[in-house]
């Protein structure tokens, strides 16, 4: 470990006195030096893993981001993984990639090589990360459908309620959910196929298959989820919606559940709303500096209507909640109309739309106006009646926030006019439009430069000889996708007097866009190109957005 000691001193992780103290403890305890350094608080577990990886010239992996196949886990028995604090993460031909906290542990390497008959390629993770991953992964796959059926714990799969309350099913559902939260999934899809059930997570906007389970477990799993979310377990041929909350680690996570009948059985989708990641400040959303200033400029106005536009899954609700959180002050009465309510915001009066009881967007908005509100948020403007009431609310001294499903900012104006909104009223009250999309970010760990192709130069309107861009090569951190996380591409329009004149005249979207360009506003594509040039996202991602 001499090389490690020199590195820690050279990089100022330790002083000579710190190292001396650690060595004195080592003589008394016979523990590894790196373990003592962590225990004494000189470095964190994660910092030591980074240093050991650098020192050994090996990759450092993020186990939370990896999907580990059951086939790989089966190669190393759980007792052996726990004995050596080692986790198999991937196999490639006759090579097994093994995560170790001590990359120099030849006993672990030889033992697992002998047990598996594979060549071992070591990657580095912290001891705590490996121990947590062993708990999660072995528990997850130990409770897979095949093992539950095999151990005979559940015999009567026709008795849904009884089966759903058996411990193995509860554990299976809990681990499916826990894994999804750990991997930062936005949705869990439980999909019945002809012969099995497919479990998929939506990671960074893309669906990824996690496992296939025996179809006999479909109804017990769905019944367990229905019990958790307050749905009717006897109704299997109806659409149902519900919700529940769980505390996972130190985080409160909200889940929104939807079930539908399909030809192969009931399908369920669980939307995951992690409060710590969902309720962001405006600065955390991903907009650039000028766009953030534009948003604050809109929000500081005493009245008017602000629209957030984009297709489903473009982050509109996150942006709305961030704006509401900024506006949420003790001297403001804020009322929302939502379908559904994503999660409760302290200090804000939230109303759930329910057409069965007569609470529609239009009727709810009329009632809200009698509640002396300062700020109103309408989840979505869907019809002429709701649009007209929202606009009249904005004209009578209220700040109104809402969403529209349109492709760009000028499209929102045209959509409202097509709904039958009077052009002079819209021109008077519209103060701003935020149009947005979400794109995947290049993984920083495996980011590499490359020369742009001719087609990319054309798309980016580059006229020079060589253009250097970035892409992700693929690594353990990003699950070999080249992407890690998502960010927003925005087109933000602060409505100018020139726009108001065009709106009053019912001008086309092309005319509105022309004026916006003259005023210096950039559209989605232009802002996306800026992100590509900065190495944040790729041409492929932006092209997929523009031509989708």
N, C-alpha and C positions, 0 to 999 in steps of 0.2 A: 504493500500500500504506500510505498515511499513516493511514487509518482503522484498519488492523490494528495499526500501531505504537502508536497511542493506546490501543487496547483492551488490548493486552498489558501496557502500563505501568499502566493503570488497574486491571486485574484482578490485578496483581502476579505475572504470569507472568515478567516480565523487570524488571530494574533498569535505570536509565539507563546504567550501565557495561556491562551485558550487551548492550544494544541498540547502544551505540557500538562494541563489539568486533565484533558481527555485521555492522554496516555497513562496518567497515574490511575485513573478509574479503570482503564483497560487492564492494567496489571492485576487489579484486585478482582475484577469481574470476569475476565477472559471473554468479554463481548467484542464484537467487531468495532473497529474505530469509528466507522461511519454511523453505526447505530448509537454510539455514545454521544457523538457530536449532535445528533438529532435530539436525543433524550435530554441533553443539557441545554437545549434551546439555542445553540450557536447557529443552526441552520434548520430550515423546514424539511420535511420528508420529500416534498416536490423539488426543492432546490438541490438536495443531495442527489436525487435521481438524474437531474439535468447534468450535474457535475460528473457523476459516474459514467454517464453515456458519453460525454465529451472525452473523459479520461481514457475510456476503453475503445473509443472510436466506433461506437455502436449506435443504432437508432434509438431515440427516446419515443415511446408510444403513449398515446392517450387512450387508456382502456375504455373510458366512457363513450368514445366515439366508434368503437369497433363492434361489428356484429360477428360473433364467433359461432361458427357452424357446429351443430351437435356432433357431426362426424369428427371434428377436430377435438372437441372436449372428451369424446369417448376414448381417444388414444391414450390419455393420461388419467388414471383413476383419481377420484377426489382425494383419497388419503395421501397419494403421492404428491399431488398439487399442494396440499396443506403442509405436508412434511417439509418440502423445500421452498414454500412460498413461491410457487412457479405456476404460470398459467399458459397453456398452449393457445396461440391466437390464430394460427394459419398454417396450412400445409401447402407445399409447392413441390410436386413430384415426390422425391424421397427425402425432402427437407421439411422439418417441423420448426416453425418459428415459436420460440419460447420466451415469455416475459419473465425476467428475473429482477429482483431489487439489487442483487449482488452479481454483476456480470462475470466475476472471477470465481464463482462457486462451481468448481470442477466436479464436486461430488454430485451436485444436483444435475448437472449436464450429463455426466456419465450414467447416473442412475436412470434418468428418463430416456436416454439414448438406448440403454439396454432393455428397458421395459417396452419401448415403442418400436424398436428396430428402425428408427429414422435418424438421419443426420440432424443435428441440432444447430439452429441459427439463433443466437441470443439477441433479444431486444430488451430495452431497459424501461422499467416502470418503478414507482416507489412501492415500498413494502405495504403501506396502507392501501394504496390503489389496487394492488394485486390481491390482498386479503378481501377487500370489499368485492372485487370482481369475482373471486372464487365463490363467495357467498351468493352472489346474484346469479352467475351463470350456471353453476352446478345445481343450485336450487331451482332455477328456471327450467332447465332441461330434465332434471330429476322429476319434476311435476308435469312433464309433457304428457300428452294424451296416451301415448303407448304405455308409459309406466303406470299411469293411473289405472288404466284398464287391466294391466298385467297384475297389479297388486290386489285386485278384487275389492278395493275399498268402495267402489260404486257398482252395484249390480243392476239396479232397476233404473235404466235411463229414461223410461217412459214417465216415471214419477218425477217431474221436473223440480218441484219445490224441495222434495227430500234430497234429490241428487245435488241441487245447487247449494244446499246447506252442509254438505259433506266437506271435511277439511281439505282434501286434495283439490277439489274444484275451487274453493276459496283461495287456496295458495296459488293455483294456476292463474286465476284472474288477477290476483294481486301482483304476481310477478310480471305478467304481460303489461300491466299498467305501470309498474315501477320501472321496468326496462325502458318503456316509451318515454317516461319523464327524464330518466337519466340520459337518454340519447337525444334529448331536446326535440322529440317528435311533436308535430302539431296535431296529428290525428292518429287514431288506431282504427283500422278497418278489420272487421271480423266477417269474412265472406264465405258463405256456403258454396262449395262446388259440387259437382255430381257425386264424387266419391270421398271428398275430404273437406276440411275447412281451412281456408287460407288466412293467415294473420299477416297484415301488412302495416308498416308505419310510414307516415309521410315525413320525410327528413329533408329539410331545406327545399321544400316544395315538390319533392319527387317521392313517389311511392316505392317502398323497398320491401320485398317479401322477407319476413322474419322466420316463419315456420309454417308447416302444414300439420294439422292435427286430425285425429280420427273424427269422422262425422258424428259418431255416437255422442260426442261431448258438446255438440253445438247447442242443444236446448238447455242442458245444465249451465253452460257458460252464460248464455243469454238470460236465463232466469236469474242467475246471480247478479248480473249487471242490472236487470230490471228491478230487482229488490233494492239494490244500492241507489238507484235513481228514481224510485217511487213510481214505476210504471206497472201496468196491469199484466201480470204473468200469464193470465188466461187468454189474452188476445194475441194471436199469432198471425192473423191475417189483416192487421190494421197498421197504419202508420202511427208511431208513438214518439213523443219527445219528452225528455226528462233531464235531470242534472243531479250531481252530487259533488261533495268536496272531500278531499283527503289531505292529510298532512304527511308529506313525504320528506324525510329528513327534517330540516327546519323550515320547509316551505309549505304554504297552503296552496293546493292546486285545485282549480275548479274543472269539472268535466261536464260537457254538454253531450247528451246521448240522443241518438236518433236511430230508430229501427224501422225497417221496411220489409214487407213480404216479397220474396223473389221466387222464381220457379224451383230453386233448389233448397228453399227454406228462408228463415229470417236472416237478414243482414243487419249488422249494427255498426255504427260509426261513433267513436268517442272523440269529440274535440277537446284538446287539452289547453287549458288556459292557466299558465303559470303566472301568478300575480307579479312576481319579481321580474319576469321577462315581458309580460304583457303591458303593464302600466309603466311606461317609460316617460322620461321628460322629453320635451320637444327636441332638445339637442341630441338625444340618444336615438332618435328615429332614423337618422341617416341622411337628412337633407343637408345641402351645403350651406355655407355661412349666409349667403345672400337670401336663400330660400327661408332660412330660419328667421331672418329679419322681416321678411314679407309676412310670414305667419304671425309673428308678434304684432306687426302693424295692423293686421286684420282683427286680432283678438282684443286689441286695445280700443277698438271703436265701440261706442255705446250702443249702437243698434245696427241692424242690417242682416243679411243672410250670407253665410259662408257654406260652400258646398265642397264635399270631398268626393272625388270620382275615381272610378276604376272598376274592373271586373271582380267577381268573387275571388277571394284569396289574395287581394292586392294590398292588404294591410289598412283598409279604410277605417275599420273599427278601432284599431290600435291608435291611429292618428286622432280620431275623434275623442277617445278616452284621454289621450295625452293633452289635448286642448282643454277638455273639461277639467282635468286635474289642475291645469294652470289657472283656469278661471275660478276654481272653487275657493271662494273667500267667505268669511263669516258674514259679510254684509251683502252677499248675493243669494238670491233665491233661484236655484237651478233645478229645472224639472226635465226629465227625459221620457221619451216614448220609444220603447225598444221591442224588437221581435227577432230573437229573444234577448233578454238581459244577459250579457256576457258574465259579469259579476258585479256585486254590490260595491258602490263607491261611497265611502263615508261622507256625510254632509250633502249628498245629492239625492233628490227625490226621483226615484226611478219607477216608471210605470210599464208593466208588461202588457203588450197588445194581446187581446183575446177576442177575436170576432164572435165566438160562441156566446160571450156575455155582453156583446155590444161595444166592446172597447176596440175600436178601429183607430187607425192613425188620424183620420179626419175628426171623428167624435172625441177622441182623446185630446186632440189639439184644441178643440173648442173648450173643453173642460179645463185644460191647463191655463188657458188665457184668463180664466176667472180665479186663478190661484195666485195672482199678483207676482208673476215670475219676472226675473231680470234676464235670464238666459234659458233658452229652450233648445233641446236637442231632439230632433226627429230622426229615428233610426234610418228611415229611407223614404224618399218622396216617390210614391208609386202611381199616383193618379192626380187628375186635375183638381179635385176637391182639396186634397191634402196640400198640393202645391199652392193653391190660392190662399188657403188659411195661413200657411207658413209665411207667405209673402206679405200678407196683410199684418201678421204679427210683427214682422221685421219693420214694416212701415209705421207701426204704432209704438216704437220705442223699445223693441226687444231685440236682443242678439240671438239669431237662430242659426243652429248648426244642423246640417243634414248631409245625406249621401245620395248619389245617383249612379246608376250603372251605365256610364258612358266611357268612350275610349280616350277622350281628351277634354281640355278645359272648354274650348269653343263648342264642343259637342253637347256639353251640359246646358249651355244657353239655348241651343237649337232644340234640345229635348224638352225643356220647359215651355218654350214657345209652341212646340208641336202639341203639348198637352192642353193648350188653350189658355195659358197665362197671358194676360195683357202685356204687350211689349213695354208700354210706358211705366207700368208698375214694376216689372222686372228691372228695367233700367234704373229706377229710383232706389231699389233696395239691395241689389246684389253688390256685395263689397269684395268678394274674393272667391277664387276657385282653386282647389288643390287637386290635381290629377296625378295619380301615382301607380307604380307597379313595384313588385319585388323581384330582385335578381340575386342569383347565388354569387357569393364572393369567392375569389381565388384563395385556395389554401395557402397561408403564409409560409408553412413549413416546406412545401414542395414547389413553391412558385419558381418558374424559370422563364428566361427571355427566349424569344424566337422572332424571326423575321416574318412580317406579315405577308400573306399571299396577295396576288393581284386583285382577287375578288374582295378581300378584306380592305385593301386600299381604296377600292371603288366605293364600297359601302361606307367607309369612314371619310370619304371625300379627300383623301390624301394624294397630293400631286408630286411629292418628292420621290427620290430614288429608293430609299430604304426606310421602313418604319418598324421600330422595335416594339413588340407587344409582349404580354405576359400570359401564361397559362399555368395550371397546376399539373404537375407530372403524375400525381397520385401517390399517396403514402398511407401509413397506418392511421394517422390523425384524421384524414378525410375519408377513410374507408375506400381509398383508391379511386375516388371520383374526381379529384382535382379541385373540389369546392368545399368550403367550410363556412356555414352561416349564410345569412342573406342581408341585403341592404335595400334601401328604397331608391327608386329613380322617380323624381318628381318634376311636374310642370306646374308652376305656381303663377297665378294671374291675379294681381291686385287690380280691380276694375277701375279703369281710367275714364276721364270724361269722354275721350275719343271712343272708348268701348260703349259707353252709355248712348252716344249718338247712334252708333250702329245697331245696338239692341232695339232702340226706339223705332228704327227703320226696318226692323226684322231682316237685317243683313245676313248673308250666308256665313257659314263657318270659315270659308276661305278668306272672306273680307275681314273677319274678326282676327284670324291668324295673321294676316298681312299687317294689320295695325299693331298687333302684339310684337311682331318682329321689329317693326320700326321703333317701338318703345323699349327694345332691348330684352324682351322676354325670350327664354329658350324653351323649345318643346322637349318632349320626352326623349326623342332620339338624340338631340344635341346634348342634353344632360347625360344621357347614357354613354355617348362618345367620350365625354370628359372622364367618366369613371373608367372606361377602357384604357385611356391614355395614362391615367394615374395608376394602372395596374390593380384596380379593385375588382373588376369583372372582365368577362371575355366578350369578344365579338359574337361568338356562338350564342351566348346568353341573350345579348341585346337583339340579335337577329331573330331568335326564337320569340322574343316579346313583340317585336314590330310586326312580324309576319304571322303571328298566331291567329 
